[in-house]
Amino acid sequence: MPLPQERGNFTYADYLSWPQHERWEIIDGVAYMQAAPSSVHQEILTGLLVQFHQYLAGKAGKVYPAPFCVRLIENDEKNDEEIIKVVEPDITVVCDKSKVDEKGCCGVPDLIVEIISPTSTEMDKLVKFNKYEKAGVREYWIVEPEGRFVSVFVLREQKYGRPEIYAENDKIKVAIFPDLLIDLKPVFEGI
């Protein structure tokens, strides 16, 4: 079993052989270990997750909290040895249920939420931002607990434009579900 490192040419096949209690991501063949989330991170995740879950109940789309493996297939990767982008977003929304299997999501999700931590800022705001944009994730949210705000990026003409910025008392109109408003007040309340 190859041991994950920060350098290498790792694939999803390697990822499957690593200890399941560890959280790893692979971006362009490079493995990154994820730190355990803080209690504030988990409270924010739960507050958002509940609202997405309630909205999607009985609908085709589904919401998944981390750890949930997303094999970010962009080209023609057919087998585990060819997949070099494996991420575990904090929240993943998938509208096409054919992309979901027993291992997670194989393909591009419709909406991804990442909650920033001190160790993930560069990864979430730069590396993953660019990968999600290039892959075609229709909506990408970056939640910043310290500032209590959310930046929402919507894909238009294969690019994320300027973000809509929402503060702790705002409601976010979800672009991929025009009739869904996510209330940030209960998300940030008490943290």
Secondary structure, DSSP 8 states (H G I E B T S, - for coil): -----SSS---HHHHHHS-TTS-EEEETTEEEE-----HHHHHHHHHHHHHHHHHHTTSS-EEEESS--EE---S---STTT--EEE--SEEEES-GGGEETTEEES--SEEEEE--TTTHHIIIIIHHHHHHHHT-SEEEEEETTTTEEEEEEEETTEE-S-EEEETT-EEE-TTSTT-EEEHHHHHTT-
